[in-house]
């Protein structure tokens, strides 16, 4: 897994967009006390369930890999010429 340029900024955007997507899908909003690990895992699993990202092999389902998948997902959704690309 090669780290993306601006991966942390991409992840931040992915969490914001992913939370809005989850709410539109009927998921109750995340609480301010929810740990980022919980948000990342919940969003990753929702996107896998909706076939928006390819699932990781079970033996590679770690937090870093899930973060990377979310960053890749949002990177593909950003418009051409975006400052993070």
Protein Blocks (a to p, Z undefined) as FASTA:
>chain_A
ZZdehklmmmmmmmmmmmmmmmmnopacddfklcfklmmmmmmmmmmmnopaccddfklm
cfklmmmmmmmmmmmmpcghiakZZ
